[in-house]
């Protein structure tokens, strides 16, 4: 009985210490478990802190170096990232250039032509992508009757009115940049996949 009471007292003391250690006051910031998980070191892309003792007063690193030391010994140029080759333009992994048109430049976007041929395979892939990203609002048949579309309201019926005659570049641009209630999806869907969705909408949905 005494042993149980003793263990209980120790446990309660531990809990009390843990709660008290979380408090901060004055110059004492309190204690943190695994502080690097909460306060990650921000790396400067084109410079490094090479002094291994920098931030040693705060460090909890296993290698014994200062908290702010962030030098990359594998990079001889004293940078945490490499500068791109001069006068070059980045491309996506699929070989596409960054999309430069602004959201309001619909007229220019309408002149765009798909770099992907509308083969049966491409349209089949577009059907899958449409189901993943578009059907929730626009509905499986493109009539604006998806479950989320019913809640939001005002979702375009892709089979109706002027939507039938929209150029493929216009549809691509709206998916990329958004328009009205339609949110921008350019950060979520790669350009190649958007063109496949466009082909599916033009070749299947709007011809049903």
BAZA-620775 format. One record per residue (C-alpha): residue number from 1; residue in three letters; chain; x, y, z. Coordinates in nm, 2 decimals, decimal comma. Layout:
<r><nr>NUM</nr><rest>ala</rest><kette>A</kette><east>X</east><north>Y</north><up>Z</up></r>
...
//
This chain:
<r><nr>1</nr><rest>unk</rest><kette>A</kette><east>0,00</east><north>0,00</north><up>0,00</up></r>
<r><nr>2</nr><rest>unk</rest><kette>A</kette><east>0,29</east><north>0,24</north><up>0,09</up></r>
<r><nr>3</nr><rest>unk</rest><kette>A</kette><east>0,46</east><north>0,15</north><up>-0,24</up></r>
<r><nr>4</nr><rest>unk</rest><kette>A</kette><east>0,15</east><north>0,24</north><up>-0,44</up></r>
<r><nr>5</nr><rest>unk</rest><kette>A</kette><east>0,12</east><north>0,57</north><up>-0,25</up></r>
<r><nr>6</nr><rest>unk</rest><kette>A</kette><east>0,49</east><north>0,64</north><up>-0,31</up></r>
<r><nr>7</nr><rest>unk</rest><kette>A</kette><east>0,46</east><north>0,58</north><up>-0,68</up></r>
<r><nr>8</nr><rest>unk</rest><kette>A</kette><east>0,14</east><north>0,79</north><up>-0,70</up></r>
<r><nr>9</nr><rest>unk</rest><kette>A</kette><east>0,32</east><north>1,08</north><up>-0,52</up></r>
<r><nr>10</nr><rest>unk</rest><kette>A</kette><east>0,61</east><north>1,05</north><up>-0,77</up></r>
<r><nr>11</nr><rest>unk</rest><kette>A</kette><east>0,38</east><north>1,05</north><up>-1,07</up></r>
<r><nr>12</nr><rest>unk</rest><kette>A</kette><east>0,19</east><north>1,35</north><up>-0,95</up></r>
<r><nr>13</nr><rest>unk</rest><kette>A</kette><east>0,51</east><north>1,54</north><up>-0,88</up></r>
<r><nr>14</nr><rest>unk</rest><kette>A</kette><east>0,62</east><north>1,46</north><up>-1,24</up></r>
<r><nr>15</nr><rest>unk</rest><kette>A</kette><east>0,29</east><north>1,58</north><up>-1,38</up></r>
<r><nr>16</nr><rest>unk</rest><kette>A</kette><east>0,32</east><north>1,90</north><up>-1,17</up></r>
<r><nr>17</nr><rest>unk</rest><kette>A</kette><east>0,67</east><north>1,96</north><up>-1,29</up></r>
<r><nr>18</nr><rest>unk</rest><kette>A</kette><east>0,57</east><north>1,91</north><up>-1,65</up></r>
<r><nr>19</nr><rest>unk</rest><kette>A</kette><east>0,29</east><north>2,15</north><up>-1,63</up></r>
<r><nr>20</nr><rest>unk</rest><kette>A</kette><east>0,50</east><north>2,41</north><up>-1,45</up></r>
<r><nr>21</nr><rest>unk</rest><kette>A</kette><east>0,78</east><north>2,38</north><up>-1,70</up></r>
<r><nr>22</nr><rest>unk</rest><kette>A</kette><east>0,54</east><north>2,47</north><up>-1,99</up></r>
<r><nr>23</nr><rest>unk</rest><kette>A</kette><east>0,48</east><north>2,82</north><up>-1,83</up></r>
<r><nr>24</nr><rest>unk</rest><kette>A</kette><east>0,69</east><north>3,12</north><up>-1,95</up></r>
<r><nr>25</nr><rest>unk</rest><kette>A</kette><east>0,75</east><north>3,44</north><up>-1,76</up></r>
<r><nr>26</nr><rest>unk</rest><kette>A</kette><east>0,99</east><north>3,72</north><up>-1,77</up></r>
<r><nr>27</nr><rest>unk</rest><kette>A</kette><east>1,32</east><north>3,62</north><up>-1,94</up></r>
<r><nr>28</nr><rest>unk</rest><kette>A</kette><east>1,24</east><north>3,25</north><up>-1,91</up></r>
<r><nr>29</nr><rest>unk</rest><kette>A</kette><east>1,07</east><north>3,13</north><up>-2,23</up></r>
<r><nr>30</nr><rest>unk</rest><kette>A</kette><east>0,98</east><north>2,79</north><up>-2,08</up></r>
<r><nr>31</nr><rest>unk</rest><kette>A</kette><east>1,08</east><north>2,45</north><up>-2,21</up></r>
<r><nr>32</nr><rest>unk</rest><kette>A</kette><east>1,00</east><north>2,28</north><up>-2,54</up></r>
<r><nr>33</nr><rest>unk</rest><kette>A</kette><east>1,02</east><north>1,92</north><up>-2,64</up></r>
<r><nr>34</nr><rest>unk</rest><kette>A</kette><east>1,21</east><north>1,88</north><up>-2,97</up></r>
<r><nr>35</nr><rest>unk</rest><kette>A</kette><east>1,24</east><north>2,26</north><up>-3,03</up></r>
<r><nr>36</nr><rest>unk</rest><kette>A</kette><east>1,37</east><north>2,21</north><up>-3,38</up></r>
<r><nr>37</nr><rest>unk</rest><kette>A</kette><east>1,03</east><north>2,07</north><up>-3,48</up></r>
<r><nr>38</nr><rest>unk</rest><kette>A</kette><east>0,86</east><north>2,39</north><up>-3,36</up></r>
<r><nr>39</nr><rest>unk</rest><kette>A</kette><east>1,12</east><north>2,64</north><up>-3,46</up></r>
<r><nr>40</nr><rest>unk</rest><kette>A</kette><east>1,28</east><north>2,52</north><up>-3,78</up></r>
<r><nr>41</nr><rest>unk</rest><kette>A</kette><east>1,60</east><north>2,69</north><up>-3,90</up></r>
<r><nr>42</nr><rest>unk</rest><kette>A</kette><east>1,53</east><north>2,91</north><up>-4,20</up></r>
<r><nr>43</nr><rest>unk</rest><kette>A</kette><east>1,79</east><north>2,85</north><up>-4,47</up></r>
<r><nr>44</nr><rest>unk</rest><kette>A</kette><east>1,89</east><north>3,15</north><up>-4,68</up></r>
<r><nr>45</nr><rest>unk</rest><kette>A</kette><east>1,89</east><north>3,02</north><up>-5,04</up></r>
<r><nr>46</nr><rest>unk</rest><kette>A</kette><east>2,20</east><north>3,21</north><up>-5,17</up></r>
<r><nr>47</nr><rest>unk</rest><kette>A</kette><east>2,40</east><north>3,24</north><up>-4,85</up></r>
<r><nr>48</nr><rest>unk</rest><kette>A</kette><east>2,51</east><north>3,03</north><up>-4,56</up></r>
<r><nr>49</nr><rest>unk</rest><kette>A</kette><east>2,60</east><north>3,07</north><up>-4,19</up></r>
<r><nr>50</nr><rest>unk</rest><kette>A</kette><east>2,94</east><north>2,89</north><up>-4,18</up></r>
<r><nr>51</nr><rest>unk</rest><kette>A</kette><east>3,02</east><north>2,96</north><up>-3,81</up></r>
<r><nr>52</nr><rest>unk</rest><kette>A</kette><east>2,96</east><north>2,62</north><up>-3,64</up></r>
<r><nr>53</nr><rest>unk</rest><kette>A</kette><east>2,91</east><north>2,79</north><up>-3,31</up></r>
<r><nr>54</nr><rest>unk</rest><kette>A</kette><east>2,64</east><north>3,03</north><up>-3,42</up></r>
<r><nr>55</nr><rest>unk</rest><kette>A</kette><east>2,34</east><north>2,98</north><up>-3,20</up></r>
<r><nr>56</nr><rest>unk</rest><kette>A</kette><east>2,52</east><north>2,73</north><up>-2,97</up></r>
<r><nr>57</nr><rest>unk</rest><kette>A</kette><east>2,34</east><north>2,88</north><up>-2,67</up></r>
<r><nr>58</nr><rest>unk</rest><kette>A</kette><east>2,01</east><north>2,76</north><up>-2,82</up></r>
<r><nr>59</nr><rest>unk</rest><kette>A</kette><east>2,12</east><north>2,44</north><up>-2,99</up></r>
<r><nr>60</nr><rest>unk</rest><kette>A</kette><east>1,97</east><north>2,10</north><up>-2,94</up></r>
<r><nr>61</nr><rest>unk</rest><kette>A</kette><east>2,14</east><north>1,95</north><up>-3,25</up></r>
<r><nr>62</nr><rest>unk</rest><kette>A</kette><east>2,28</east><north>1,60</north><up>-3,22</up></r>
<r><nr>63</nr><rest>unk</rest><kette>A</kette><east>2,59</east><north>1,70</north><up>-3,41</up></r>
<r><nr>64</nr><rest>unk</rest><kette>A</kette><east>2,69</east><north>1,95</north><up>-3,15</up></r>
<r><nr>65</nr><rest>unk</rest><kette>A</kette><east>2,69</east><north>2,25</north><up>-3,39</up></r>
<r><nr>66</nr><rest>unk</rest><kette>A</kette><east>2,51</east><north>2,58</north><up>-3,32</up></r>
<r><nr>67</nr><rest>unk</rest><kette>A</kette><east>2,14</east><north>2,61</north><up>-3,39</up></r>
<r><nr>68</nr><rest>unk</rest><kette>A</kette><east>2,19</east><north>2,86</north><up>-3,68</up></r>
<r><nr>69</nr><rest>unk</rest><kette>A</kette><east>2,47</east><north>2,68</north><up>-3,86</up></r>
<r><nr>70</nr><rest>unk</rest><kette>A</kette><east>2,34</east><north>2,59</north><up>-4,20</up></r>
<r><nr>71</nr><rest>unk</rest><kette>A</kette><east>2,64</east><north>2,55</north><up>-4,43</up></r>
<r><nr>72</nr><rest>unk</rest><kette>A</kette><east>2,61</east><north>2,28</north><up>-4,69</up></r>
<r><nr>73</nr><rest>unk</rest><kette>A</kette><east>2,96</east><north>2,13</north><up>-4,72</up></r>
<r><nr>74</nr><rest>unk</rest><kette>A</kette><east>2,87</east><north>1,97</north><up>-5,05</up></r>
<r><nr>75</nr><rest>unk</rest><kette>A</kette><east>2,82</east><north>2,30</north><up>-5,22</up></r>
<r><nr>76</nr><rest>unk</rest><kette>A</kette><east>3,15</east><north>2,48</north><up>-5,29</up></r>
<r><nr>77</nr><rest>unk</rest><kette>A</kette><east>2,98</east><north>2,81</north><up>-5,38</up></r>
<r><nr>78</nr><rest>unk</rest><kette>A</kette><east>2,86</east><north>2,89</north><up>-5,03</up></r>
<r><nr>79</nr><rest>unk</rest><kette>A</kette><east>2,49</east><north>2,86</north><up>-5,12</up></r>
<r><nr>80</nr><rest>unk</rest><kette>A</kette><east>2,21</east><north>2,64</north><up>-5,01</up></r>
<r><nr>81</nr><rest>unk</rest><kette>A</kette><east>2,07</east><north>2,63</north><up>-5,36</up></r>
<r><nr>82</nr><rest>unk</rest><kette>A</kette><east>2,22</east><north>2,67</north><up>-5,70</up></r>
<r><nr>83</nr><rest>unk</rest><kette>A</kette><east>2,15</east><north>2,97</north><up>-5,92</up></r>
<r><nr>84</nr><rest>unk</rest><kette>A</kette><east>1,98</east><north>2,88</north><up>-6,25</up></r>
<r><nr>85</nr><rest>unk</rest><kette>A</kette><east>2,19</east><north>2,90</north><up>-6,57</up></r>
<r><nr>86</nr><rest>unk</rest><kette>A</kette><east>2,21</east><north>3,26</north><up>-6,69</up></r>
<r><nr>87</nr><rest>unk</rest><kette>A</kette><east>1,94</east><north>3,36</north><up>-6,95</up></r>
<r><nr>88</nr><rest>unk</rest><kette>A</kette><east>1,75</east><north>3,03</north><up>-6,91</up></r>
<r><nr>89</nr><rest>unk</rest><kette>A</kette><east>1,38</east><north>2,98</north><up>-6,85</up></r>
<r><nr>90</nr><rest>unk</rest><kette>A</kette><east>1,25</east><north>2,70</north><up>-6,61</up></r>
<r><nr>91</nr><rest>unk</rest><kette>A</kette><east>1,03</east><north>2,43</north><up>-6,75</up></r>
<r><nr>92</nr><rest>unk</rest><kette>A</kette><east>0,81</east><north>2,18</north><up>-6,58</up></r>
<r><nr>93</nr><rest>unk</rest><kette>A</kette><east>0,91</east><north>1,82</north><up>-6,57</up></r>
<r><nr>94</nr><rest>unk</rest><kette>A</kette><east>0,68</east><north>1,77</north><up>-6,87</up></r>
<r><nr>95</nr><rest>unk</rest><kette>A</kette><east>0,87</east><north>2,03</north><up>-7,07</up></r>
<r><nr>96</nr><rest>unk</rest><kette>A</kette><east>0,61</east><north>2,31</north><up>-7,04</up></r>
<r><nr>97</nr><rest>unk</rest><kette>A</kette><east>0,70</east><north>2,67</north><up>-7,00</up></r>
<r><nr>98</nr><rest>unk</rest><kette>A</kette><east>0,55</east><north>2,86</north><up>-6,70</up></r>
<r><nr>99</nr><rest>unk</rest><kette>A</kette><east>0,20</east><north>2,99</north><up>-6,78</up></r>
<r><nr>100</nr><rest>unk</rest><kette>A</kette><east>0,24</east><north>3,37</north><up>-6,80</up></r>
<r><nr>101</nr><rest>unk</rest><kette>A</kette><east>-0,11</east><north>3,49</north><up>-6,89</up></r>
<r><nr>102</nr><rest>unk</rest><kette>A</kette><east>-0,29</east><north>3,68</north><up>-6,61</up></r>
<r><nr>103</nr><rest>unk</rest><kette>A</kette><east>-0,64</east><north>3,59</north><up>-6,50</up></r>
<r><nr>104</nr><rest>unk</rest><kette>A</kette><east>-0,80</east><north>3,88</north><up>-6,69</up></r>
<r><nr>105</nr><rest>unk</rest><kette>A</kette><east>-0,63</east><north>3,80</north><up>-7,02</up></r>
<r><nr>106</nr><rest>unk</rest><kette>A</kette><east>-0,91</east><north>3,57</north><up>-7,15</up></r>
<r><nr>107</nr><rest>unk</rest><kette>A</kette><east>-0,89</east><north>3,71</north><up>-7,51</up></r>
<r><nr>108</nr><rest>unk</rest><kette>A</kette><east>-0,53</east><north>3,61</north><up>-7,55</up></r>
<r><nr>109</nr><rest>unk</rest><kette>A</kette><east>-0,60</east><north>3,28</north><up>-7,38</up></r>
<r><nr>110</nr><rest>unk</rest><kette>A</kette><east>-0,87</east><north>3,20</north><up>-7,64</up></r>
<r><nr>111</nr><rest>unk</rest><kette>A</kette><east>-0,60</east><north>3,19</north><up>-7,91</up></r>
<r><nr>112</nr><rest>unk</rest><kette>A</kette><east>-0,42</east><north>2,91</north><up>-7,74</up></r>
<r><nr>113</nr><rest>unk</rest><kette>A</kette><east>-0,42</east><north>2,57</north><up>-7,91</up></r>
<r><nr>114</nr><rest>unk</rest><kette>A</kette><east>-0,36</east><north>2,25</north><up>-7,73</up></r>
<r><nr>115</nr><rest>unk</rest><kette>A</kette><east>-0,02</east><north>2,10</north><up>-7,77</up></r>
<r><nr>116</nr><rest>unk</rest><kette>A</kette><east>-0,17</east><north>1,75</north><up>-7,71</up></r>
<r><nr>117</nr><rest>unk</rest><kette>A</kette><east>-0,36</east><north>1,56</north><up>-7,98</up></r>
<r><nr>118</nr><rest>unk</rest><kette>A</kette><east>-0,71</east><north>1,46</north><up>-7,89</up></r>
<r><nr>119</nr><rest>unk</rest><kette>A</kette><east>-0,65</east><north>1,08</north><up>-7,92</up></r>
<r><nr>120</nr><rest>unk</rest><kette>A</kette><east>-0,88</east><north>0,82</north><up>-7,77</up></r>
<r><nr>121</nr><rest>unk</rest><kette>A</kette><east>-0,62</east><north>0,76</north><up>-7,50</up></r>
<r><nr>122</nr><rest>unk</rest><kette>A</kette><east>-0,60</east><north>1,13</north><up>-7,41</up></r>
<r><nr>123</nr><rest>unk</rest><kette>A</kette><east>-0,97</east><north>1,16</north><up>-7,39</up></r>
<r><nr>124</nr><rest>unk</rest><kette>A</kette><east>-1,00</east><north>0,86</north><up>-7,17</up></r>
<r><nr>125</nr><rest>unk</rest><kette>A</kette><east>-0,74</east><north>1,01</north><up>-6,94</up></r>
<r><nr>126</nr><rest>unk</rest><kette>A</kette><east>-0,93</east><north>1,34</north><up>-6,95</up></r>
<r><nr>127</nr><rest>unk</rest><kette>A</kette><east>-1,24</east><north>1,15</north><up>-6,84</up></r>
<r><nr>128</nr><rest>unk</rest><kette>A</kette><east>-1,06</east><north>1,02</north><up>-6,53</up></r>
<r><nr>129</nr><rest>unk</rest><kette>A</kette><east>-0,92</east><north>1,37</north><up>-6,45</up></r>
<r><nr>130</nr><rest>unk</rest><kette>A</kette><east>-1,25</east><north>1,54</north><up>-6,50</up></r>
<r><nr>131</nr><rest>unk</rest><kette>A</kette><east>-1,41</east><north>1,29</north><up>-6,25</up></r>
<r><nr>132</nr><rest>unk</rest><kette>A</kette><east>-1,14</east><north>1,37</north><up>-6,00</up></r>
<r><nr>133</nr><rest>unk</rest><kette>A</kette><east>-1,13</east><north>1,75</north><up>-6,02</up></r>
<r><nr>134</nr><rest>unk</rest><kette>A</kette><east>-1,45</east><north>1,87</north><up>-6,20</up></r>
<r><nr>135</nr><rest>unk</rest><kette>A</kette><east>-1,75</east><north>1,64</north><up>-6,15</up></r>
<r><nr>136</nr><rest>unk</rest><kette>A</kette><east>-1,79</east><north>1,74</north><up>-5,79</up></r>
<r><nr>137</nr><rest>unk</rest><kette>A</kette><east>-1,92</east><north>2,08</north><up>-5,90</up></r>
<r><nr>138</nr><rest>unk</rest><kette>A</kette><east>-2,00</east><north>2,05</north><up>-6,27</up></r>
<r><nr>139</nr><rest>unk</rest><kette>A</kette><east>-2,16</east><north>1,70</north><up>-6,24</up></r>
<r><nr>140</nr><rest>unk</rest><kette>A</kette><east>-2,07</east><north>1,38</north><up>-6,42</up></r>
<r><nr>141</nr><rest>unk</rest><kette>A</kette><east>-2,24</east><north>1,50</north><up>-6,74</up></r>
<r><nr>142</nr><rest>unk</rest><kette>A</kette><east>-2,12</east><north>1,86</north><up>-6,71</up></r>
<r><nr>143</nr><rest>unk</rest><kette>A</kette><east>-2,46</east><north>2,01</north><up>-6,64</up></r>
<r><nr>144</nr><rest>unk</rest><kette>A</kette><east>-2,36</east><north>2,19</north><up>-6,32</up></r>
<r><nr>145</nr><rest>unk</rest><kette>A</kette><east>-2,55</east><north>1,95</north><up>-6,10</up></r>
<r><nr>146</nr><rest>unk</rest><kette>A</kette><east>-2,26</east><north>1,81</north><up>-5,89</up></r>
<r><nr>147</nr><rest>unk</rest><kette>A</kette><east>-2,31</east><north>1,78</north><up>-5,52</up></r>
<r><nr>148</nr><rest>unk</rest><kette>A</kette><east>-2,08</east><north>2,07</north><up>-5,43</up></r>
<r><nr>149</nr><rest>unk</rest><kette>A</kette><east>-2,23</east><north>2,27</north><up>-5,72</up></r>
<r><nr>150</nr><rest>unk</rest><kette>A</kette><east>-2,57</east><north>2,24</north><up>-5,57</up></r>
<r><nr>151</nr><rest>unk</rest><kette>A</kette><east>-2,44</east><north>2,39</north><up>-5,25</up></r>
<r><nr>152</nr><rest>unk</rest><kette>A</kette><east>-2,23</east><north>2,67</north><up>-5,41</up></r>
<r><nr>153</nr><rest>unk</rest><kette>A</kette><east>-2,48</east><north>2,76</north><up>-5,68</up></r>
<r><nr>154</nr><rest>unk</rest><kette>A</kette><east>-2,41</east><north>2,93</north><up>-6,01</up></r>
<r><nr>155</nr><rest>unk</rest><kette>A</kette><east>-2,19</east><north>2,65</north><up>-6,15</up></r>
<r><nr>156</nr><rest>unk</rest><kette>A</kette><east>-2,16</east><north>2,65</north><up>-6,53</up></r>
<r><nr>157</nr><rest>unk</rest><kette>A</kette><east>-2,36</east><north>2,41</north><up>-6,73</up></r>
<r><nr>158</nr><rest>unk</rest><kette>A</kette><east>-2,09</east><north>2,31</north><up>-6,98</up></r>
<r><nr>159</nr><rest>unk</rest><kette>A</kette><east>-2,35</east><north>2,18</north><up>-7,23</up></r>
<r><nr>160</nr><rest>unk</rest><kette>A</kette><east>-2,56</east><north>2,50</north><up>-7,24</up></r>
<r><nr>161</nr><rest>unk</rest><kette>A</kette><east>-2,56</east><north>2,84</north><up>-7,41</up></r>
<r><nr>162</nr><rest>unk</rest><kette>A</kette><east>-2,23</east><north>3,00</north><up>-7,50</up></r>
<r><nr>163</nr><rest>unk</rest><kette>A</kette><east>-2,02</east><north>2,74</north><up>-7,32</up></r>
<r><nr>164</nr><rest>unk</rest><kette>A</kette><east>-2,06</east><north>2,51</north><up>-7,62</up></r>
<r><nr>165</nr><rest>unk</rest><kette>A</kette><east>-1,87</east><north>2,75</north><up>-7,85</up></r>
<r><nr>166</nr><rest>unk</rest><kette>A</kette><east>-1,59</east><north>2,85</north><up>-7,61</up></r>
<r><nr>167</nr><rest>unk</rest><kette>A</kette><east>-1,24</east><north>2,79</north><up>-7,76</up></r>
<r><nr>168</nr><rest>unk</rest><kette>A</kette><east>-1,03</east><north>2,53</north><up>-7,60</up></r>
<r><nr>169</nr><rest>unk</rest><kette>A</kette><east>-0,78</east><north>2,79</north><up>-7,49</up></r>
<r><nr>170</nr><rest>unk</rest><kette>A</kette><east>-1,05</east><north>2,97</north><up>-7,30</up></r>
<r><nr>171</nr><rest>unk</rest><kette>A</kette><east>-1,15</east><north>2,66</north><up>-7,11</up></r>
<r><nr>172</nr><rest>unk</rest><kette>A</kette><east>-0,78</east><north>2,58</north><up>-7,03</up></r>
<r><nr>173</nr><rest>unk</rest><kette>A</kette><east>-0,73</east><north>2,94</north><up>-6,90</up></r>
<r><nr>174</nr><rest>unk</rest><kette>A</kette><east>-1,03</east><north>2,93</north><up>-6,67</up></r>
<r><nr>175</nr><rest>unk</rest><kette>A</kette><east>-0,92</east><north>2,60</north><up>-6,52</up></r>
<r><nr>176</nr><rest>unk</rest><kette>A</kette><east>-0,57</east><north>2,74</north><up>-6,47</up></r>
<r><nr>177</nr><rest>unk</rest><kette>A</kette><east>-0,66</east><north>3,09</north><up>-6,34</up></r>
<r><nr>178</nr><rest>unk</rest><kette>A</kette><east>-1,02</east><north>3,06</north><up>-6,23</up></r>
<r><nr>179</nr><rest>unk</rest><kette>A</kette><east>-1,32</east><north>3,29</north><up>-6,32</up></r>
<r><nr>180</nr><rest>unk</rest><kette>A</kette><east>-1,61</east><north>3,40</north><up>-6,11</up></r>
<r><nr>181</nr><rest>unk</rest><kette>A</kette><east>-1,71</east><north>3,12</north><up>-5,87</up></r>
<r><nr>182</nr><rest>unk</rest><kette>A</kette><east>-1,46</east><north>2,89</north><up>-6,04</up></r>
<r><nr>183</nr><rest>unk</rest><kette>A</kette><east>-1,14</east><north>2,86</north><up>-5,84</up></r>
<r><nr>184</nr><rest>unk</rest><kette>A</kette><east>-0,79</east><north>2,85</north><up>-6,00</up></r>
<r><nr>185</nr><rest>unk</rest><kette>A</kette><east>-0,65</east><north>2,50</north><up>-6,03</up></r>
<r><nr>186</nr><rest>unk</rest><kette>A</kette><east>-0,32</east><north>2,58</north><up>-6,19</up></r>
<r><nr>187</nr><rest>unk</rest><kette>A</kette><east>-0,13</east><north>2,50</north><up>-5,87</up></r>
<r><nr>188</nr><rest>unk</rest><kette>A</kette><east>-0,30</east><north>2,16</north><up>-5,84</up></r>
<r><nr>189</nr><rest>unk</rest><kette>A</kette><east>-0,32</east><north>2,02</north><up>-6,19</up></r>
<r><nr>190</nr><rest>unk</rest><kette>A</kette><east>-0,02</east><north>2,02</north><up>-6,43</up></r>
<r><nr>191</nr><rest>unk</rest><kette>A</kette><east>-0,08</east><north>2,19</north><up>-6,77</up></r>
<r><nr>192</nr><rest>unk</rest><kette>A</kette><east>-0,07</east><north>1,86</north><up>-6,96</up></r>
<r><nr>193</nr><rest>unk</rest><kette>A</kette><east>-0,35</east><north>1,72</north><up>-6,75</up></r>
<r><nr>194</nr><rest>unk</rest><kette>A</kette><east>-0,56</east><north>2,03</north><up>-6,79</up></r>
<r><nr>195</nr><rest>unk</rest><kette>A</kette><east>-0,54</east><north>2,00</north><up>-7,17</up></r>
<r><nr>196</nr><rest>unk</rest><kette>A</kette><east>-0,66</east><north>1,64</north><up>-7,13</up></r>
<r><nr>197</nr><rest>unk</rest><kette>A</kette><east>-0,96</east><north>1,77</north><up>-6,93</up></r>
<r><nr>198</nr><rest>unk</rest><kette>A</kette><east>-1,03</east><north>2,03</north><up>-7,20</up></r>
<r><nr>199</nr><rest>unk</rest><kette>A</kette><east>-1,02</east><north>1,76</north><up>-7,47</up></r>
<r><nr>200</nr><rest>unk</rest><kette>A</kette><east>-1,27</east><north>1,55</north><up>-7,27</up></r>
<r><nr>201</nr><rest>unk</rest><kette>A</kette><east>-1,50</east><north>1,84</north><up>-7,22</up></r>
<r><nr>202</nr><rest>unk</rest><kette>A</kette><east>-1,49</east><north>1,95</north><up>-7,59</up></r>
<r><nr>203</nr><rest>unk</rest><kette>A</kette><east>-1,50</east><north>1,60</north><up>-7,74</up></r>
<r><nr>204</nr><rest>unk</rest><kette>A</kette><east>-1,73</east><north>1,41</north><up>-7,51</up></r>
<r><nr>205</nr><rest>unk</rest><kette>A</kette><east>-1,93</east><north>1,62</north><up>-7,27</up></r>
<r><nr>206</nr><rest>unk</rest><kette>A</kette><east>-2,02</east><north>1,89</north><up>-7,52</up></r>
<r><nr>207</nr><rest>unk</rest><kette>A</kette><east>-2,11</east><north>1,64</north><up>-7,79</up></r>
<r><nr>208</nr><rest>unk</rest><kette>A</kette><east>-2,35</east><north>1,43</north><up>-7,59</up></r>
//
